[in-house]
Amino acid sequence: MTFWVIFKNRLKIIFSDKLFIAAVILIPLAMSLIMGYIQRREKLGYIPVAVADEDQTDVTRLLIERFSDVEGIQVTLTGRDQALKLIREESVEAAIILYEGFTKRLYEGDFTEIVEIIKSPSTVSVDLLEEIFAAEVIRLRGAEFAYDWLQDSLKAHGDLPSRQEVWAWAERYWEPEPLMTIKYSVIASKPKDISDRVTIPPFAAASLGILVLFVMLALLFGSGWVCEERSNGTLQRIASSPGALASVFAGNAAALFALGLMQVLVFALVQKLCFDVVMLSGIGAWLVLADYLICAVAISMFLASFFRTAAQLQAVAPVFSIVTGFLGGCLWNLAGIPEELMSISRLTPQGWALWAFTALYANPDDSRVVYTAAGVLLGAAVLLFLLAYRGLASKKSLSVQG
């Protein structure tokens, strides 16, 4: 049989097993929907905030208007109960509640218990929000301070300006630019070294880890044909024809690669089409992914060459996938972990793949990462393919039947 005939036949056999397809496609599909929904919030270009105005004065409305105009902040004006509900649902990063009497205390210079800020447990931006909101409050208090000072200074003259006039006068110092600005400039910089640690959003890391874990699991289950055809004597008959075993080996390996690639495409397309989340950005990330698939196929073929039955392989596959996935970082974020654990993760193909994905997430054009990860993964794949083929072609392997 030719390579293409074997390739197509193996795919037909794989897709005829409805339970297997459900396990390797539907479960990752469900996970992609969950992770895509979570990552959609993670990639927002703004910070969602709920604001409840219990004072309902012109001053609080002005404060909320100015806070809403800050670039990068999206304000939802609502009541206290709804703001707390949005926090519980993690639909906003923080809820800001302006207490009744806010304006009166602002006029008096009393800042105690006038604002309550409630943050979401998952937020990392509440400190920034507090600084921005406090700056707007201080701006208002500055205008009121100017009014108080003029009132005291001009009291003897009897011709006192109104609060609105003083506030308008004070605001001229803020427009078109504030009283003080901070300018940032890069004095010197250098690209991150390939050994530097990179931090990526936790849900993005979790999504990549789940994908890598499920791909390995699916390919290990998919290589059960080796055990079945060896136990029923099919491999022995194939090996009797010159070159036939190599064609069968290559055709089935290619079918497994296609299965893994299809699983990745389903995962990526669902996240892109449903949530506009790009999981793998740049050709470098996709090249590393292809190398990881090849390495995972080699591992599955290598392990299958040692087990007598498909049941034995399928009993070991989940354990092997979860253990190596855990060690490789599929179940935890590589950012911020001790260097010792990073070294352990590099003992697994999952670890190399996730290291490359993490680095390329920060710098998609870093070819050094691609070359390093590709070299390791392809080198391991070649070695495992050779060992797997040698194991299948050995007399001891071909003599195992029943």
DRENDORO-389082 format. One line per field, with one value per residue: x, z, y of N, C-alpha, C in turn; residue in three letters; residue number from 1. Coordinates in steps of 0.02 Angstrom, whole numbers. Layout:
! residues N
n.east (X:...)
n.up (Z:...)
n.north (Y:...)
ca.east (X:...)
ca.up (Z:...)
ca.north (Y:...)
c.east (X:...)
c.up (Z:...)
c.north (Y:...)
residuo (ALA:...)
num (NUM:...)
***
This chain:
! residues 402
n.east (42:21:89:-8:-130:-130:-126:-252:-339:-313:-357:-494:-526:-498:-592:-707:-731:-838:-842:-709:-685:-773:-708:-583:-612:-737:-727:-607:-662:-765:-687:-615:-715:-744:-618:-597:-699:-660:-534:-572:-612:-490:-413:-465:-465:-483:-525:-656:-773:-888:-996:-1079:-1184:-1231:-1252:-1293:-1272:-1225:-1088:-1042:-1087:-1008:-883:-893:-908:-785:-700:-745:-700:-568:-440:-446:-530:-688:-843:-983:-1130:-1226:-1334:-1302:-1329:-1332:-1202:-1127:-1170:-1116:-982:-976:-1003:-890:-888:-844:-696:-689:-795:-857:-922:-1006:-1039:-1189:-1193:-1069:-1030:-1050:-956:-841:-834:-807:-683:-667:-621:-655:-736:-811:-806:-819:-726:-734:-655:-632:-591:-502:-438:-304:-285:-337:-266:-215:-336:-382:-287:-310:-444:-435:-355:-443:-537:-457:-430:-555:-567:-463:-510:-615:-543:-478:-587:-628:-515:-516:-636:-604:-502:-556:-659:-674:-693:-815:-860:-884:-833:-933:-954:-958:-892:-763:-725:-728:-625:-517:-515:-460:-326:-307:-339:-285:-207:-158:-102:20:124:187:321:378:523:628:785:886:882:861:832:738:829:848:845:778:644:472:315:147:-31:-131:-243:-223:-106:-158:-248:-164:-93:-193:-226:-104:-94:-209:-186:-75:-133:-236:-162:-89:-190:-232:-134:-158:-178:-59:-31:-143:-133:-14:-41:-138:-69:-56:47:156:129:131:264:328:330:441:485:355:320:382:308:181:207:248:133:32:86:81:-58:-91:-28:-107:-227:-196:-167:-291:-364:-302:-333:-472:-486:-419:-492:-621:-600:-557:-664:-778:-742:-647:-514:-346:-251:-126:-4:78:198:302:255:164:250:324:220:189:308:297:184:236:334:251:179:284:316:198:199:317:289:183:246:296:196:89:-49:-189:-269:-183:-99:-193:-228:-114:-95:-176:-118:18:6:-50:44:166:117:89:218:274:213:82:-25:0:58:202:265:351:387:503:674:718:604:577:683:649:531:582:618:519:419:307:344:446:373:277:363:416:297:260:368:359:236:261:356:333:417:538:657:754:699:611:701:774:676:620:731:757:634:615:732:715:602:648:738:651:561:647:682:554:518:619:589:464:499:577:615:563:455:373:341:248:90:-89)
n.up (0:-34:34:40:31:149:239:217:246:381:439:410:490:617:627:623:746:857:994:1024:946:1008:1129:1098:1022:1054:1193:1204:1124:1203:1309:1241:1216:1346:1391:1292:1316:1441:1410:1327:1409:1466:1366:1346:1295:1387:1556:1644:1747:1879:1936:2070:2110:2249:2298:2203:2145:2061:2070:2094:1977:1885:1925:1896:1758:1717:1761:1680:1558:1554:1466:1425:1524:1558:1607:1698:1745:1884:2012:2189:2226:2101:2059:2152:2115:1986:2021:2090:1985:1914:1809:1805:1848:1964:2088:2119:2244:2279:2422:2499:2535:2492:2416:2508:2609:2533:2505:2634:2655:2709:2698:2745:2738:2617:2496:2430:2375:2292:2251:2120:2149:2055:1996:1936:1926:2014:2099:2012:1966:2084:2103:1991:2009:2133:2097:2018:2115:2200:2112:2104:2237:2244:2169:2252:2365:2319:2307:2443:2494:2426:2473:2607:2591:2522:2599:2672:2575:2520:2390:2328:2232:2147:2184:2065:1976:2029:2020:1882:1849:1911:1836:1717:1727:1707:1581:1411:1455:1600:1763:1795:1711:1664:1575:1480:1426:1330:1375:1356:1287:1266:1174:1246:1317:1262:1371:1466:1583:1544:1568:1546:1521:1643:1603:1468:1471:1535:1437:1330:1394:1418:1286:1239:1327:1296:1163:1169:1242:1155:1044:1099:1131:1001:942:966:867:835:936:921:788:797:891:828:723:605:581:569:447:363:374:304:174:71:122:157:292:329:252:308:438:419:356:453:556:497:489:623:651:573:642:766:721:672:789:854:764:774:907:902:802:856:965:898:807:890:1000:962:997:979:985:950:889:746:630:687:810:761:691:796:858:760:766:895:882:796:879:983:913:885:1015:1051:958:996:1130:1103:1038:1138:1214:1234:1210:1155:1259:1369:1331:1325:1457:1514:1447:1493:1620:1588:1506:1594:1699:1634:1576:1689:1744:1638:1639:1597:1683:1764:1773:1686:1716:1843:1921:2019:1964:1968:1945:1816:1751:1766:1692:1564:1536:1470:1320:1320:1407:1334:1223:1283:1342:1228:1169:1268:1267:1134:1138:1198:1111:955:845:878:822:877:984:916:839:940:1017:913:871:983:999:872:864:971:921:804:859:939:843:770:868:895:771:756:864:826:711:756:782:897:927:814:827:926:963:984)
n.north (-60:117:269:375:307:234:338:404:298:275:395:384:275:328:433:362:314:362:390:416:530:618:631:688:799:865:891:973:1076:1126:1172:1271:1364:1406:1458:1552:1643:1691:1746:1849:1953:1975:2031:2156:2326:2423:2477:2413:2494:2513:2641:2712:2840:2913:3037:3130:3263:3417:3426:3293:3235:3304:3258:3120:3129:3181:3079:2976:3020:2992:2914:2743:2697:2632:2679:2623:2687:2664:2591:2558:2421:2355:2383:2309:2184:2174:2169:2046:1962:1980:2069:2196:2289:2362:2440:2597:2695:2838:2918:2982:3154:3183:3298:3404:3373:3380:3517:3559:3509:3385:3225:3103:2948:2968:2908:2745:2610:2463:2317:2194:2022:1972:2079:2182:2312:2402:2489:2584:2639:2697:2799:2879:2917:2982:3090:3164:3201:3279:3381:3444:3481:3570:3679:3718:3751:3864:3948:3959:4024:4146:4195:4220:4312:4419:4460:4579:4673:4655:4629:4485:4347:4224:4047:3971:4057:4063:3928:3912:3999:3934:3817:3856:3840:3709:3677:3693:3590:3494:3556:3497:3384:3223:3165:3030:2948:2841:2805:2712:2551:2374:2224:2089:1957:1787:1706:1776:1800:1797:1872:1828:1857:1770:1691:1674:1598:1484:1440:1405:1304:1206:1172:1116:1008:929:897:811:706:662:616:512:421:399:321:189:95:33:-61:-143:-193:-260:-357:-435:-488:-417:-325:-410:-475:-365:-325:-425:-388:-298:-136:-104:-91:29:121:105:145:280:333:318:395:520:534:544:665:750:736:796:927:965:968:1076:1180:1185:1227:1352:1421:1429:1514:1629:1661:1665:1746:1835:1814:1792:1656:1599:1695:1749:1679:1611:1556:1462:1378:1324:1257:1160:1086:1039:956:858:804:756:658:571:529:463:356:295:253:168:65:-14:-71:-212:-220:-118:-77:-72:34:139:146:197:316:434:456:476:591:687:692:728:843:920:935:1001:1125:1145:1156:1261:1432:1481:1598:1682:1572:1469:1450:1320:1242:1281:1222:1088:1085:1093:967:905:892:972:1075:1141:1185:1271:1363:1423:1474:1566:1657:1702:1762:1883:1935:1915:1908:1851:1757:1677:1608:1523:1445:1382:1308:1232:1159:1076:1005:944:870:780:716:651:558:480:431:348:254:203:146:53:-28:-79:-148:-250:-424:-479:-394:-412:-542:-550:-598:-607)
ca.east (0:58:85:-71:-184:-126:-143:-324:-374:-306:-402:-562:-534:-499:-655:-765:-740:-874:-823:-643:-692:-804:-659:-527:-635:-790:-703:-568:-706:-798:-636:-598:-768:-736:-558:-605:-742:-620:-482:-601:-607:-419:-384:-500:-421:-505:-540:-726:-785:-957:-998:-1145:-1185:-1285:-1259:-1334:-1264:-1188:-1017:-1029:-1096:-948:-828:-901:-896:-712:-671:-763:-663:-498:-428:-434:-579:-758:-884:-1053:-1164:-1279:-1346:-1258:-1342:-1310:-1129:-1102:-1184:-1066:-920:-981:-1000:-826:-900:-805:-635:-700:-856:-845:-985:-1002:-1088:-1231:-1156:-1001:-1016:-1045:-892:-788:-831:-778:-615:-670:-618:-668:-796:-851:-804:-803:-702:-736:-619:-642:-534:-454:-412:-235:-283:-374:-222:-214:-401:-385:-246:-344:-504:-413:-331:-502:-565:-412:-440:-615:-553:-419:-552:-652:-494:-468:-648:-623:-461:-539:-687:-572:-459:-596:-717:-679:-712:-886:-875:-858:-851:-972:-918:-952:-841:-697:-711:-712:-558:-468:-512:-419:-258:-306:-355:-298:-166:-158:-49:83:123:247:341:421:565:673:855:922:843:887:782:743:869:809:841:739:577:418:250:89:-93:-140:-292:-190:-61:-200:-276:-110:-77:-246:-218:-45:-109:-258:-155:-35:-179:-270:-115:-73:-247:-237:-83:-175:-178:5:-39:-194:-108:39:-69:-175:-25:-56:114:201:116:154:338:353:337:494:466:285:316:400:252:128:230:246:64:-5:113:53:-128:-93:-11:-167:-276:-175:-174:-363:-384:-278:-370:-539:-476:-401:-545:-676:-582:-554:-729:-827:-722:-595:-453:-294:-214:-58:7:141:217:347:216:136:305:337:164:199:362:271:141:280:364:199:167:341:309:143:222:368:257:142:289:316:139:63:-119:-212:-296:-126:-79:-244:-226:-56:-97:-196:-68:77:-11:-60:107:213:87:100:289:290:183:15:-74:20:90:275:290:358:404:575:713:723:546:585:729:610:484:619:627:459:404:258:381:480:322:248:415:419:235:262:416:334:179:288:394:318:469:601:672:797:655:586:755:792:623:614:788:748:575:626:785:684:556:686:763:595:537:694:674:488:520:662:553:412:528:616:584:524:393:332:320:197:22:-140)
ca.up (0:-37:92:41:45:221:273:213:282:453:458:409:550:675:630:629:818:881:1063:1022:919:1061:1182:1076:988:1089:1258:1191:1098:1261:1345:1203:1228:1413:1394:1248:1351:1494:1380:1297:1461:1480:1312:1338:1290:1437:1623:1659:1816:1896:1981:2100:2136:2298:2317:2150:2141:2001:2081:2083:1905:1852:1943:1857:1688:1707:1769:1621:1500:1557:1416:1452:1575:1537:1667:1697:1799:1908:2083:2232:2222:2036:2058:2189:2074:1933:2052:2103:1920:1885:1746:1811:1889:2029:2097:2156:2272:2308:2476:2507:2573:2463:2397:2569:2642:2489:2518:2701:2657:2749:2651:2779:2722:2564:2438:2443:2314:2302:2194:2103:2172:2000:1965:1949:1907:2061:2125:1961:1968:2144:2092:1941:2040:2185:2063:1999:2177:2222:2066:2127:2303:2231:2150:2311:2409:2292:2326:2515:2505:2402:2519:2667:2573:2498:2642:2694:2518:2508:2321:2327:2172:2161:2180:1995:1944:2053:1992:1811:1847:1928:1783:1661:1736:1690:1510:1381:1487:1673:1793:1794:1670:1668:1510:1483:1366:1336:1368:1326:1291:1228:1170:1299:1300:1256:1437:1511:1600:1516:1600:1502:1560:1669:1566:1405:1488:1548:1374:1294:1430:1405:1217:1235:1364:1261:1102:1188:1262:1095:1001:1133:1119:930:920:987:811:835:980:893:728:816:927:782:672:544:571:546:376:327:374:257:109:77:123:176:362:330:226:358:494:399:342:515:592:465:508:691:647:548:696:813:690:669:857:867:723:804:967:884:763:901:1004:854:779:942:1051:933:1035:939:1033:925:844:710:600:733:857:724:676:858:867:714:793:954:857:771:938:1018:873:896:1082:1049:921:1037:1185:1076:1017:1196:1247:1197:1191:1155:1326:1411:1310:1343:1530:1531:1412:1535:1673:1557:1483:1650:1736:1594:1568:1751:1748:1584:1650:1569:1736:1802:1731:1690:1742:1915:1958:2031:1908:1972:1911:1745:1725:1763:1636:1502:1524:1435:1259:1338:1436:1280:1183:1321:1349:1165:1161:1315:1242:1072:1156:1211:1052:902:793:905:788:920:1022:869:822:999:1032:856:872:1036:986:813:881:1011:878:760:900:960:783:755:919:886:710:771:909:788:660:787:779:958:920:761:846:978:936:1031)
ca.north (0:178:313:412:260:219:401:414:244:285:449:358:233:372:471:316:302:421:405:446:598:657:643:729:860:900:916:1034:1128:1156:1210:1331:1413:1434:1498:1610:1692:1722:1787:1909:2005:1987:2070:2220:2385:2472:2450:2425:2517:2532:2698:2725:2908:2919:3108:3159:3335:3439:3412:3222:3222:3329:3211:3058:3145:3186:3012:2937:3045:2967:2862:2676:2680:2630:2686:2606:2723:2619:2596:2520:2349:2331:2386:2251:2124:2172:2147:1974:1928:1999:2105:2258:2283:2394:2478:2658:2719:2905:2922:3042:3203:3189:3368:3444:3360:3405:3589:3569:3481:3324:3170:3039:2911:2999:2864:2674:2576:2390:2289:2124:1982:1957:2139:2204:2383:2445:2542:2637:2672:2739:2859:2922:2946:3029:3150:3204:3229:3332:3436:3478:3512:3628:3736:3739:3784:3932:3986:3974:4072:4211:4218:4247:4369:4476:4469:4648:4716:4645:4607:4417:4308:4163:3983:3952:4100:4041:3862:3923:4028:3882:3767:3880:3815:3637:3670:3627:3539:3499:3596:3461:3324:3181:3141:2972:2937:2784:2827:2656:2489:2318:2171:2039:1900:1726:1674:1818:1776:1837:1863:1837:1852:1702:1651:1656:1542:1425:1418:1370:1242:1158:1149:1072:947:888:871:752:652:637:579:449:376:384:273:121:49:-5:-118:-187:-228:-305:-414:-480:-514:-377:-297:-463:-485:-305:-325:-474:-355:-248:-65:-93:-68:100:159:103:186:350:353:324:452:580:539:571:737:784:737:848:992:980:986:1144:1227:1193:1267:1420:1453:1445:1573:1687:1677:1679:1794:1877:1802:1759:1616:1593:1751:1748:1615:1576:1516:1405:1331:1287:1211:1103:1046:1004:902:805:772:718:598:525:501:414:297:263:218:113:9:-53:-103:-269:-210:-49:-62:-52:101:187:154:237:381:491:467:506:659:732:700:768:909:957:952:1048:1190:1151:1169:1321:1483:1480:1662:1691:1511:1462:1426:1247:1214:1294:1171:1026:1089:1083:895:881:931:1024:1131:1178:1218:1326:1414:1460:1513:1622:1706:1731:1804:1950:1957:1866:1906:1826:1694:1635:1563:1472:1399:1342:1260:1186:1113:1026:963:902:822:727:679:606:503:437:396:295:202:172:104:-4:-72:-114:-192:-304:-490:-490:-358:-442:-610:-546:-605:-628)
c.east (43:46:17:-131:-187:-148:-219:-363:-370:-352:-474:-575:-540:-567:-717:-780:-772:-854:-755:-647:-724:-753:-606:-548:-685:-767:-658:-610:-740:-748:-617:-651:-761:-676:-563:-647:-701:-568:-509:-599:-534:-388:-419:-450:-441:-518:-614:-736:-859:-954:-1069:-1142:-1245:-1296:-1301:-1333:-1227:-1114:-1001:-1038:-1035:-889:-833:-888:-822:-678:-685:-723:-591:-490:-413:-482:-649:-802:-956:-1086:-1225:-1291:-1299:-1267:-1318:-1234:-1099:-1114:-1133:-997:-921:-976:-933:-834:-864:-745:-647:-768:-840:-912:-973:-1058:-1130:-1195:-1085:-985:-1007:-977:-834:-780:-796:-707:-611:-674:-632:-736:-841:-854:-787:-783:-697:-704:-638:-582:-482:-422:-339:-229:-315:-331:-219:-280:-407:-346:-281:-405:-486:-389:-388:-535:-522:-418:-501:-602:-507:-459:-590:-606:-482:-528:-645:-572:-482:-593:-656:-533:-499:-656:-728:-703:-785:-905:-845:-880:-892:-929:-908:-897:-771:-678:-692:-643:-505:-459:-470:-348:-251:-317:-309:-256:-168:-99:19:76:189:261:391:461:612:744:896:881:878:833:792:784:826:800:800:670:525:354:194:27:-108:-190:-264:-143:-101:-228:-224:-94:-129:-240:-162:-59:-156:-230:-115:-80:-212:-223:-94:-129:-250:-187:-98:-175:-114:-3:-89:-167:-49:10:-108:-134:-21:13:163:191:139:230:367:361:389:466:395:279:333:343:195:145:223:174:23:20:85:-20:-136:-76:-72:-221:-259:-184:-248:-388:-363:-319:-440:-535:-465:-457:-604:-660:-580:-624:-780:-808:-667:-530:-404:-248:-140:-47:76:160:263:311:187:189:322:282:170:254:338:226:183:311:313:181:222:336:255:163:274:337:216:184:309:258:110:-8:-136:-239:-241:-104:-129:-250:-169:-61:-120:-146:-7:64:-16:5:156:184:96:172:307:258:114:-37:-53:59:165:304:294:375:479:611:720:665:548:631:693:563:518:635:569:449:353:292:415:429:294:299:418:356:236:308:391:272:203:324:385:372:536:617:716:757:631:640:772:740:616:670:780:692:586:681:757:638:593:711:708:565:582:687:607:489:563:627:499:441:567:578:540:457:346:307:265:129:-24:-133)
c.up (0:26:96:55:119:261:274:251:357:478:459:472:613:682:632:702:849:952:1066:998:972:1114:1160:1041:1030:1156:1248:1163:1155:1301:1308:1211:1296:1416:1349:1281:1404:1464:1348:1346:1472:1427:1301:1336:1339:1503:1638:1733:1824:1947:2005:2134:2184:2320:2267:2150:2076:2008:2068:2010:1865:1864:1901:1783:1673:1713:1708:1560:1499:1508:1449:1506:1546:1598:1653:1757:1821:1982:2123:2223:2155:2030:2094:2150:2018:1959:2063:2038:1884:1816:1746:1856:1960:2028:2142:2178:2305:2360:2473:2554:2547:2450:2459:2603:2599:2500:2585:2706:2698:2701:2684:2758:2671:2502:2461:2376:2330:2240:2182:2126:2118:1971:1983:1937:1957:2089:2076:1960:2027:2134:2044:1972:2093:2154:2042:2060:2202:2177:2086:2193:2294:2211:2210:2361:2386:2310:2399:2528:2483:2448:2580:2650:2555:2541:2661:2638:2499:2439:2311:2264:2193:2156:2107:1959:1965:2023:1918:1804:1861:1872:1724:1666:1719:1615:1468:1411:1562:1699:1790:1752:1680:1598:1518:1418:1381:1323:1335:1336:1251:1226:1225:1274:1300:1323:1486:1523:1573:1552:1550:1545:1581:1629:1497:1416:1499:1484:1334:1328:1418:1335:1212:1270:1325:1195:1117:1205:1201:1053:1034:1124:1046:904:940:931:810:876:949:834:744:849:881:723:608:530:544:471:335:320:325:187:115:74:147:247:367:305:276:417:478:388:405:558:563:483:579:692:623:601:747:785:686:738:874:827:750:864:949:848:808:940:961:831:833:988:1026:974:990:986:1013:873:812:685:645:781:823:704:739:871:823:740:854:933:832:829:976:980:884:965:1083:1013:962:1094:1160:1056:1076:1230:1203:1172:1193:1223:1374:1395:1333:1419:1551:1503:1456:1589:1644:1536:1541:1688:1698:1582:1630:1757:1696:1591:1620:1620:1781:1756:1741:1719:1818:1954:1969:1971:1908:1936:1837:1714:1719:1704:1570:1489:1485:1371:1273:1366:1383:1238:1219:1333:1286:1155:1206:1290:1179:1084:1166:1150:996:850:818:875:830:960:977:854:881:1013:976:856:923:1019:925:826:921:968:833:799:919:901:766:804:911:826:722:816:873:739:690:784:839:954:871:778:899:945:992:1099)
c.north (63:219:347:368:245:280:411:360:253:341:426:316:276:406:426:300:363:440:440:518:644:677:694:794:898:929:977:1092:1164:1199:1274:1385:1446:1481:1559:1664:1729:1769:1850:1967:2023:2032:2137:2278:2439:2437:2465:2441:2533:2589:2708:2794:2915:2992:3146:3235:3352:3422:3338:3203:3246:3282:3148:3071:3149:3119:2969:2957:3022:2910:2795:2654:2683:2627:2664:2638:2682:2632:2551:2444:2320:2333:2327:2187:2118:2150:2072:1935:1939:2030:2173:2245:2310:2429:2538:2687:2786:2912:2986:3090:3214:3263:3412:3435:3384:3480:3603:3544:3418:3264:3102:3011:2947:2955:2793:2643:2501:2358:2216:2084:1970:2018:2151:2279:2429:2501:2600:2675:2719:2804:2907:2956:2997:3094:3195:3235:3287:3393:3478:3515:3573:3689:3763:3774:3856:3976:4006:4028:4142:4240:4251:4311:4431:4492:4542:4694:4709:4622:4537:4381:4247:4101:3963:3993:4077:3974:3869:3953:3976:3831:3790:3856:3741:3626:3716:3571:3548:3540:3562:3398:3287:3154:3084:2967:2879:2808:2773:2593:2435:2264:2120:1980:1837:1691:1715:1788:1824:1821:1875:1832:1781:1661:1632:1596:1478:1397:1379:1304:1188:1129:1098:1005:901:860:809:693:621:594:513:398:354:334:201:71:5:-68:-168:-227:-273:-368:-461:-505:-474:-349:-349:-476:-425:-306:-375:-446:-300:-176:-52:-66:6:143:162:148:260:374:363:382:517:589:566:645:776:789:792:918:1013:1001:1058:1195:1238:1239:1340:1456:1472:1509:1636:1708:1698:1737:1842:1874:1764:1722:1612:1647:1746:1680:1575:1531:1454:1354:1290:1237:1150:1057:1006:946:843:767:730:655:547:492:448:350:258:223:159:53:-36:-90:-157:-257:-136:-29:-39:19:154:196:199:308:439:508:502:578:708:745:744:838:951:980:1005:1116:1199:1172:1227:1367:1482:1544:1661:1628:1507:1432:1350:1214:1226:1241:1104:1027:1076:1009:866:922:986:1086:1174:1217:1279:1381:1456:1503:1574:1677:1741:1774:1876:1978:1907:1859:1879:1758:1649:1585:1506:1421:1353:1288:1209:1136:1057:978:917:850:764:685:629:546:455:400:337:237:165:124:42:-54:-112:-164:-250:-370:-503:-457:-391:-511:-609:-548:-627:-597)
residuo (MET:THR:PHE:TRP:VAL:ILE:PHE:LYS:ASN:ARG:LEU:LYS:ILE:ILE:PHE:SER:ASP:LYS:LEU:PHE:ILE:ALA:ALA:VAL:ILE:LEU:ILE:PRO:LEU:ALA:MET:SER:LEU:ILE:MET:GLY:TYR:ILE:GLN:ARG:ARG:GLU:LYS:LEU:GLY:TYR:ILE:PRO:VAL:ALA:VAL:ALA:ASP:GLU:ASP:GLN:THR:ASP:VAL:THR:ARG:LEU:LEU:ILE:GLU:ARG:PHE:SER:ASP:VAL:GLU:GLY:ILE:GLN:VAL:THR:LEU:THR:GLY:ARG:ASP:GLN:ALA:LEU:LYS:LEU:ILE:ARG:GLU:GLU:SER:VAL:GLU:ALA:ALA:ILE:ILE:LEU:TYR:GLU:GLY:PHE:THR:LYS:ARG:LEU:TYR:GLU:GLY:ASP:PHE:THR:GLU:ILE:VAL:GLU:ILE:ILE:LYS:SER:PRO:SER:THR:VAL:SER:VAL:ASP:LEU:LEU:GLU:GLU:ILE:PHE:ALA:ALA:GLU:VAL:ILE:ARG:LEU:ARG:GLY:ALA:GLU:PHE:ALA:TYR:ASP:TRP:LEU:GLN:ASP:SER:LEU:LYS:ALA:HIS:GLY:ASP:LEU:PRO:SER:ARG:GLN:GLU:VAL:TRP:ALA:TRP:ALA:GLU:ARG:TYR:TRP:GLU:PRO:GLU:PRO:LEU:MET:THR:ILE:LYS:TYR:SER:VAL:ILE:ALA:SER:LYS:PRO:LYS:ASP:ILE:SER:ASP:ARG:VAL:THR:ILE:PRO:PRO:PHE:ALA:ALA:ALA:SER:LEU:GLY:ILE:LEU:VAL:LEU:PHE:VAL:MET:LEU:ALA:LEU:LEU:PHE:GLY:SER:GLY:TRP:VAL:CYS:GLU:GLU:ARG:SER:ASN:GLY:THR:LEU:GLN:ARG:ILE:ALA:SER:SER:PRO:GLY:ALA:LEU:ALA:SER:VAL:PHE:ALA:GLY:ASN:ALA:ALA:ALA:LEU:PHE:ALA:LEU:GLY:LEU:MET:GLN:VAL:LEU:VAL:PHE:ALA:LEU:VAL:GLN:LYS:LEU:CYS:PHE:ASP:VAL:VAL:MET:LEU:SER:GLY:ILE:GLY:ALA:TRP:LEU:VAL:LEU:ALA:ASP:TYR:LEU:ILE:CYS:ALA:VAL:ALA:ILE:SER:MET:PHE:LEU:ALA:SER:PHE:PHE:ARG:THR:ALA:ALA:GLN:LEU:GLN:ALA:VAL:ALA:PRO:VAL:PHE:SER:ILE:VAL:THR:GLY:PHE:LEU:GLY:GLY:CYS:LEU:TRP:ASN:LEU:ALA:GLY:ILE:PRO:GLU:GLU:LEU:MET:SER:ILE:SER:ARG:LEU:THR:PRO:GLN:GLY:TRP:ALA:LEU:TRP:ALA:PHE:THR:ALA:LEU:TYR:ALA:ASN:PRO:ASP:ASP:SER:ARG:VAL:VAL:TYR:THR:ALA:ALA:GLY:VAL:LEU:LEU:GLY:ALA:ALA:VAL:LEU:LEU:PHE:LEU:LEU:ALA:TYR:ARG:GLY:LEU:ALA:SER:LYS:LYS:SER:LEU:SER:VAL:GLN:GLY)
num (1:2:3:4:5:6:7:8:9:10:11:12:13:14:15:16:17:18:19:20:21:22:23:24:25:26:27:28:29:30:31:32:33:34:35:36:37:38:39:40:41:42:43:44:45:46:47:48:49:50:51:52:53:54:55:56:57:58:59:60:61:62:63:64:65:66:67:68:69:70:71:72:73:74:75:76:77:78:79:80:81:82:83:84:85:86:87:88:89:90:91:92:93:94:95:96:97:98:99:100:101:102:103:104:105:106:107:108:109:110:111:112:113:114:115:116:117:118:119:120:121:122:123:124:125:126:127:128:129:130:131:132:133:134:135:136:137:138:139:140:141:142:143:144:145:146:147:148:149:150:151:152:153:154:155:156:157:158:159:160:161:162:163:164:165:166:167:168:169:170:171:172:173:174:175:176:177:178:179:180:181:182:183:184:185:186:187:188:189:190:191:192:193:194:195:196:197:198:199:200:201:202:203:204:205:206:207:208:209:210:211:212:213:214:215:216:217:218:219:220:221:222:223:224:225:226:227:228:229:230:231:232:233:234:235:236:237:238:239:240:241:242:243:244:245:246:247:248:249:250:251:252:253:254:255:256:257:258:259:260:261:262:263:264:265:266:267:268:269:270:271:272:273:274:275:276:277:278:279:280:281:282:283:284:285:286:287:288:289:290:291:292:293:294:295:296:297:298:299:300:301:302:303:304:305:306:307:308:309:310:311:312:313:314:315:316:317:318:319:320:321:322:323:324:325:326:327:328:329:330:331:332:333:334:335:336:337:338:339:340:341:342:343:344:345:346:347:348:349:350:351:352:353:354:355:356:357:358:359:360:361:362:363:364:365:366:367:368:369:370:371:372:373:374:375:376:377:378:379:380:381:382:383:384:385:386:387:388:389:390:391:392:393:394:395:396:397:398:399:400:401:402)
***
